[in-house]
Amino acid sequence: MNQWSQLRPLSKLDQLAETIMKTAFLLSENHHVIQSYLNHKEAHFKIINRVGESEFDILCRQINIEKTNYALIRKNELERGLRDDLSIGLVLFIDGEKPTKYLFPSTVWNEPNQLFTDSAVKNPEYGVNLCALTMKDFINEYAFEKIIMQI
């Protein structure tokens, strides 16, 4: 089985998370990846929903649960701010298991809580904090297969 925590350099998990999310959209019947961004500022790629012809930007993050339970997005990376057409794709890596995908709108940070944090300490950032209290709700609410049907 895969030992994700042993993968070096750590940036490989970031690249892998982006590839997993992009592939999931490519395999979707109702979505197309229409643009990849090279500068990775604001979003990693853009998708279009073939049914409603709506476009969404996707920004990818990952959590290697063996190393951390937190992922962050620096506020200065979101030049256009929190918006309805920006979703966050999060891939959770657990040693010995297949990666799992989650998707949620960036607007969750309009109302921060224990799961979706808003920090102004040192470097202003939005965070995803997966802990014993938040993990179950996150897994149930934001599973990729559930959310992709809604966008």
C-alpha positions as CSV (number, residue, x, y, z in Angstrom):
1,M,0.0,0.0,0.0
2,N,1.0,3.6,-0.5
3,Q,2.9,5.3,2.3
4,W,2.0,8.9,1.4
5,S,3.9,10.3,4.3
6,Q,7.1,9.0,2.9
7,L,6.7,10.8,-0.5
8,R,9.5,13.3,-1.0
9,P,9.6,16.2,-1.7
10,L,6.4,17.1,0.0
11,S,5.4,19.2,-3.0
12,K,4.7,16.0,-4.9
13,L,1.6,15.5,-2.8
14,D,0.4,19.0,-3.9
15,Q,0.9,18.0,-7.6
16,L,-0.7,14.6,-7.1
17,A,-3.7,16.2,-5.4
18,E,-4.2,18.6,-8.3
19,T,-3.9,15.7,-10.8
20,I,-6.4,13.6,-8.9
21,M,-8.9,16.5,-8.8
22,K,-8.4,17.3,-12.5
23,T,-8.8,13.7,-13.5
24,A,-12.0,13.4,-11.4
25,F,-13.5,16.2,-13.4
26,L,-12.2,14.8,-16.7
27,L,-13.9,11.5,-15.9
28,S,-17.2,13.3,-15.0
29,E,-19.9,13.1,-17.7
30,N,-21.1,16.6,-17.0
31,H,-17.9,18.5,-16.6
32,H,-14.9,19.5,-18.7
33,V,-11.6,20.9,-17.7
34,I,-11.3,23.9,-20.0
35,Q,-8.2,25.7,-18.7
36,S,-5.2,25.1,-16.5
37,Y,-3.5,28.0,-14.9
38,L,0.3,28.0,-15.0
39,N,0.8,30.6,-12.2
40,H,-1.4,28.8,-9.7
41,K,-2.6,32.1,-8.3
42,E,-6.3,32.2,-7.5
43,A,-7.0,28.7,-9.0
44,H,-5.3,25.7,-10.5
45,F,-7.8,25.0,-13.3
46,K,-11.3,26.0,-14.6
47,I,-14.1,23.6,-15.3
48,I,-17.3,24.0,-17.2
49,N,-20.6,22.3,-16.4
50,R,-21.9,21.1,-19.8
51,V,-25.5,21.0,-18.5
52,G,-25.8,24.5,-17.2
53,E,-22.9,26.0,-19.1
54,S,-21.6,27.4,-15.8
55,E,-17.8,27.9,-15.2
56,F,-16.0,27.3,-11.9
57,D,-12.4,27.8,-10.8
58,I,-10.9,25.0,-8.8
59,L,-8.1,25.5,-6.3
60,C,-6.5,22.3,-5.0
61,R,-5.1,21.5,-1.6
62,Q,-4.1,18.3,0.2
63,I,-3.8,17.0,3.7
64,N,-1.5,14.1,4.6
65,I,-3.2,13.1,7.8
66,E,0.0,11.3,9.0
67,K,1.7,14.7,9.0
68,T,-1.0,17.3,9.6
69,N,-4.7,17.8,9.9
70,Y,-4.7,21.3,8.5
71,A,-4.6,22.9,5.0
72,L,-4.4,26.6,4.3
73,I,-5.0,29.1,1.6
74,R,-3.3,32.5,2.1
75,K,-5.7,35.3,1.6
76,N,-3.4,37.1,-0.7
77,E,-3.7,34.1,-3.1
78,L,-7.3,34.9,-3.6
79,E,-7.0,38.2,-5.5
80,R,-10.8,38.2,-6.3
81,G,-11.7,37.0,-2.8
82,L,-14.2,34.4,-1.7
83,R,-16.8,33.9,-4.5
84,D,-19.5,31.5,-5.7
85,D,-17.5,30.4,-8.7
86,L,-14.4,29.3,-6.8
87,S,-14.4,25.8,-5.2
88,I,-11.7,24.1,-3.2
89,G,-10.7,20.6,-4.1
90,L,-9.1,18.9,-1.1
91,V,-7.5,15.4,-1.3
92,L,-7.0,13.5,1.9
93,F,-4.0,11.2,2.0
94,I,-3.9,8.5,4.7
95,D,-1.0,6.0,4.6
96,G,-2.1,2.6,3.3
97,E,-5.4,3.9,1.8
98,K,-6.5,5.3,-1.5
99,P,-6.7,9.1,-1.6
100,T,-10.1,10.6,-1.0
101,K,-11.5,13.7,-2.7
102,Y,-13.6,16.5,-1.3
103,L,-15.0,19.6,-2.8
104,F,-16.5,22.7,-1.2
105,P,-17.2,26.3,-2.1
106,S,-14.8,29.0,-1.1
107,T,-17.7,30.9,0.4
108,V,-17.7,28.5,3.5
109,W,-15.2,31.0,5.0
110,N,-17.8,33.7,5.0
111,E,-18.9,32.1,8.3
112,P,-15.8,30.6,9.9
113,N,-16.1,27.8,12.4
114,Q,-14.0,25.0,13.9
115,L,-13.8,23.3,10.5
116,F,-13.3,26.3,8.2
117,T,-11.1,28.8,10.1
118,D,-10.2,32.4,9.3
119,S,-7.0,33.6,10.8
120,A,-5.4,37.0,10.8
121,V,-2.4,36.0,12.9
122,K,0.9,36.8,11.1
123,N,-0.1,35.8,7.6
124,P,-3.9,36.1,7.0
125,E,-5.2,32.8,5.8
126,Y,-8.2,30.5,5.5
127,G,-7.8,27.0,6.8
128,V,-9.4,23.6,6.9
129,N,-9.0,22.0,10.3
130,L,-9.8,18.3,10.3
131,C,-9.9,17.0,13.9
132,A,-12.0,14.5,15.8
133,L,-14.8,17.1,16.1
134,T,-14.9,18.1,12.5
135,M,-13.8,15.1,10.5
136,K,-17.2,13.3,10.3
137,D,-19.1,16.4,9.2
138,F,-16.5,17.2,6.6
139,I,-16.5,13.7,5.2
140,N,-20.3,13.5,5.0
141,E,-21.0,17.0,3.8
142,Y,-18.2,17.5,1.2
143,A,-17.5,14.2,-0.4
144,F,-16.6,14.9,-4.1
145,E,-19.1,12.4,-5.5
146,K,-21.9,14.2,-3.6
147,I,-20.9,17.8,-4.4
148,I,-20.1,17.3,-8.1
149,M,-23.7,16.5,-8.7
150,Q,-24.6,19.9,-7.4
151,I,-22.3,22.0,-9.6
